[in-house]
Amino acid sequence: MFHFSTEVRVRLPETDAFGIVFHGYFFTYFDVARMDYLRNLGIIDYISPAHGTTNVVVHSSADFRSPARFDEPLVIQARISAFGTTSFTFEFRVLHKSENRLIATGKSTHVVLDPKTWKPAPVPRELKDRVEQYEGLIPGA
């Protein structure tokens, strides 16, 4: 179940010659949802060097179910679905807002790094706790 969502409207430069959203822009939509999710939970600082950690995307994927077109309102749902020792995984769903039609799904896996050494570091306990409070029990938390 997804508890969080944010909205975007398809802009003209995001469409291709066929008038549909170019597939690469879905990763931008996922990033918007990821940042809004972390901001909503008050934990965006836990992935910044100022907090002593940062993170990098080590895997990102998308599956496309139906087209999105210029000026259509989209809802992007996001959640953290799993934690590893040094990683966490987001899942995404993109829906047409008024039609509730599934447009795309996606995932991204992030590894936490120590910004001084650029080596993997444990996922901050505070981040895990806050996400678990919001989402419920998460594998690996």
C-alpha positions, -999 to +999 in steps of 0.1 A: +000+000+000+012+035-008+006+061+019+023+090+000+017+107-033+026+139-051+014+154-083+029+167-115+015+179-148+031+167-180+050+196-196+055+200-234+093+194-234+087+160-216+068+147-247+082+130-277+073+132-314+043+110-308+029+133-282+035+110-252+059+113-223+094+103-233+103+073-212+134+089-196+112+116-179+096+090-157+129+088-138+126+126-132+090+120-119+104+093-096+130+117-083+104+144-076+083+118-056+113+105-037+124+140-026+088+150-017+084+117+003+116+124+023+106+160+028+071+150+039+086+127+066+111+153+077+140+131+069+155+147+038+185+158+058+193+121+065+205+117+029+226+149+028+263+153+035+255+179+062+240+150+083+271+129+078+258+106+050+248+108+014+234+082-010+238+071-046+214+053-069+228+018-077+197+005-095+167+022-112+140+006-133+107+014-149+079-005-165+054+013-187+017+003-188-001+031-207+008+065-222+008+099-206+003+130-227+009+167-226-009+186-199-023+155-182-023+155-144-003+127-129-001+113-094+032+097-084+030+074-054+062+066-035+072+044-006+103+029+009+097-009+006+129-024+019+160-017+039+194-034+037+223-028+060+236+001+038+207+004+013+171+012+009+146+007-020+119+030-032+089+018-052+068+041-074+035+041-092+024+067-117-013+071-122-034+094-144-051+116-118-086+118-131-088+084-148-069+065-120-052+047-149-018+030-142+008+046-164+041+033-150+058+015-121+093+018-110+120+011-084+152+026-072+178+012-048+201+036-030+233+029-011+242+051+018+278+065+017+301+082+041+308+115+022+344+116+035+354+081+024+327+074-003+324+039+012+291+023+021+277+033+055+248+020+076+214+034+069+208+059+097+186+044+124+166+076+126+157+073+089+146+036+094+125+045+125+107+074+108+099+054+077+087+025+098+064+048+118+049+061+086+048+029+065+045+002+091+069-028+093+094-029+065+116-058+056+152-052+069+142-023+092 
